[in-house]
Amino acid sequence: MNNIELITLSKDGAIFYSDQIIDILDSDTIVSNPWTRQNVEIDLPGKWRYSSIAVSEDKVHGFCICSRKDLATVHIHKIYVHPLFLGYGLGKRLIAKMIDVCMCDEITNISLYTFISRKTAYNWYLKLGFEVSKTLDFNTRAFMIGKVAIIKRNLGETN
Ligand SMILES: CC(C)(COP(=O)(O)OP(=O)(O)OC[C@H]1O[C@@H](n2cnc3c(N)ncnc32)[C@H](O)[C@@H]1OP(=O)(O)O)[C@@H](O)C(=O)NCCC(=O)NCCS
């Protein structure tokens, strides 16, 4: 695990790694993946500053794709660790790297959505100091039906 490097995702990196990122998203058995290469590669505010990718020898082991939602908030769109590397601390390293950059930029909030039925991720976020700020029924698209939690972490709190 030590040879896995975390690098800031650039637009060129997104283009280079997008097939591997999509493969990892496609391996998700809980929710069908609605993302295409275009979602990975598209420019969004702050995306190439707050997003990271975990790689070794050009192989993607995990990624955290984020963008700036407003002056004080960075939103996590997707955080995934390759199924072979779950539970080795990679997800935590990806979040920690993003938080370091947020702290430099005086970002005070991190937000994300997750399905409550996605128990592993849900409990994992709570363990990392995130809190549920709202829950809602999400049923506008066939591949996304269920109760969704809007989860936030205030960076003023330590964990
Ligand atoms: C959620 C996810 C990113 C976590 O990544 P990971 O690399 O497996 O997690 P880590 O190894 O960094 O976990 C770090 C800590 O959380 C703990 N942990 C792991 N899974 C946990 C769980 N389900 N509940 C509570 N704690 C958990 C670990 O024991 C470890 O604790 P420690 O630091 O005290 O030893 C990963 O499970 C994943 O990719 N899941 C599939 C995709 C997904 O659901 N993404 C989120 C979509 S919203």
Ligand as a Chemical Component Dictionary entry (heavy atoms), coordinates in Angstrom:
data_LIG
# 
_chem_comp.id                   LIG 
_chem_comp.type                 NON-POLYMER 
_chem_comp.pdbx_formal_charge   0 
_chem_comp.three_letter_code    LIG 
# 
loop_
_chem_comp_atom.comp_id 
_chem_comp_atom.atom_id 
_chem_comp_atom.alt_atom_id 
_chem_comp_atom.type_symbol 
_chem_comp_atom.charge 
_chem_comp_atom.model_Cartn_x 
_chem_comp_atom.model_Cartn_y 
_chem_comp_atom.model_Cartn_z 
_chem_comp_atom.pdbx_ordinal 
LIG C1  C1  C 0 -16.350 4.216 1.495  1  
LIG C2  C2  C 0 -14.940 3.846 1.018  2  
LIG C3  C3  C 0 -14.440 4.949 0.097  3  
LIG C4  C4  C 0 -14.003 3.723 2.228  4  
LIG O1  O1  O 0 -12.676 3.536 1.761  5  
LIG P1  P1  P 0 -11.663 2.520 2.469  6  
LIG O2  O2  O 0 -10.316 2.775 1.903  7  
LIG O3  O3  O 0 -12.169 1.137 2.380  8  
LIG O4  O4  O 0 -11.754 2.986 4.016  9  
LIG P2  P2  P 0 -10.515 3.168 4.984  10 
LIG O5  O5  O 0 -9.705  1.930 4.930  11 
LIG O6  O6  O 0 -9.829  4.452 4.665  12 
LIG O7  O7  O 0 -11.242 3.300 6.403  13 
LIG C5  C5  C 0 -10.593 4.028 7.399  14 
LIG C6  C6  C 0 -11.201 3.834 8.736  15 
LIG O8  O8  O 0 -12.610 3.595 8.664  16 
LIG C7  C7  C 0 -12.922 2.335 9.279  17 
LIG N1  N1  N 0 -14.004 1.733 8.518  18 
LIG C8  C8  C 0 -13.917 1.081 7.347  19 
LIG N2  N2  N 0 -15.146 0.713 6.944  20 
LIG C9  C9  C 0 -16.012 1.162 7.892  21 
LIG C10 C10 C 0 -17.418 1.072 8.083  22 
LIG N3  N3  N 0 -18.205 0.452 7.225  23 
LIG N4  N4  N 0 -17.980 1.643 9.174  24 
LIG C11 C11 C 0 -17.215 2.280 10.083 25 
LIG N5  N5  N 0 -15.879 2.375 9.970  26 
LIG C12 C12 C 0 -15.295 1.820 8.896  27 
LIG C13 C13 C 0 -11.642 1.547 9.253  28 
LIG O9  O9  O 0 -11.629 0.564 10.278 29 
LIG C14 C14 C 0 -10.625 2.634 9.489  30 
LIG O10 O10 O 0 -10.634 3.011 10.861 31 
LIG P3  P3  P 0 -9.277  3.391 11.638 32 
LIG O11 O11 O 0 -8.651  4.536 10.871 33 
LIG O12 O12 O 0 -9.744  3.788 12.991 34 
LIG O13 O13 O 0 -8.435  2.155 11.610 35 
LIG C15 C15 C 0 -14.947 2.465 0.322  36 
LIG O14 O14 O 0 -15.595 1.535 1.165  37 
LIG C16 C16 C 0 -15.626 2.439 -1.034 38 
LIG O15 O15 O 0 -15.020 2.782 -2.056 39 
LIG N6  N6  N 0 -16.876 1.975 -1.074 40 
LIG C17 C17 C 0 -17.608 1.818 -2.326 41 
LIG C18 C18 C 0 -17.968 3.125 -2.932 42 
LIG C19 C19 C 0 -18.784 3.988 -2.016 43 
LIG O16 O16 O 0 -19.691 3.536 -1.333 44 
LIG N7  N7  N 0 -18.449 5.293 -2.063 45 
LIG C20 C20 C 0 -19.178 6.281 -1.367 46 
LIG C21 C21 C 0 -20.327 6.699 -2.220 47 
LIG S1  S1  S 0 -21.279 7.905 -1.428 48 
# 
loop_
_chem_comp_bond.comp_id 
_chem_comp_bond.atom_id_1 
_chem_comp_bond.atom_id_2 
_chem_comp_bond.value_order 
_chem_comp_bond.pdbx_ordinal 
LIG C1  C2  SING 1  
LIG C2  C3  SING 2  
LIG C2  C4  SING 3  
LIG C2  C15 SING 4  
LIG C4  O1  SING 5  
LIG O1  P1  SING 6  
LIG P1  O2  DOUB 7  
LIG P1  O3  SING 8  
LIG P1  O4  SING 9  
LIG O4  P2  SING 10 
LIG P2  O5  DOUB 11 
LIG P2  O6  SING 12 
LIG P2  O7  SING 13 
LIG O7  C5  SING 14 
LIG C5  C6  SING 15 
LIG C6  O8  SING 16 
LIG C6  C14 SING 17 
LIG O8  C7  SING 18 
LIG C7  N1  SING 19 
LIG C7  C13 SING 20 
LIG N1  C8  SING 21 
LIG N1  C12 SING 22 
LIG C8  N2  DOUB 23 
LIG N2  C9  SING 24 
LIG C9  C10 SING 25 
LIG C9  C12 DOUB 26 
LIG C10 N3  SING 27 
LIG C10 N4  DOUB 28 
LIG N4  C11 SING 29 
LIG C11 N5  DOUB 30 
LIG N5  C12 SING 31 
LIG C13 O9  SING 32 
LIG C13 C14 SING 33 
LIG C14 O10 SING 34 
LIG O10 P3  SING 35 
LIG P3  O11 DOUB 36 
LIG P3  O12 SING 37 
LIG P3  O13 SING 38 
LIG C15 O14 SING 39 
LIG C15 C16 SING 40 
LIG C16 O15 DOUB 41 
LIG C16 N6  SING 42 
LIG N6  C17 SING 43 
LIG C17 C18 SING 44 
LIG C18 C19 SING 45 
LIG C19 O16 DOUB 46 
LIG C19 N7  SING 47 
LIG N7  C20 SING 48 
LIG C20 C21 SING 49 
LIG C21 S1  SING 50 
# 
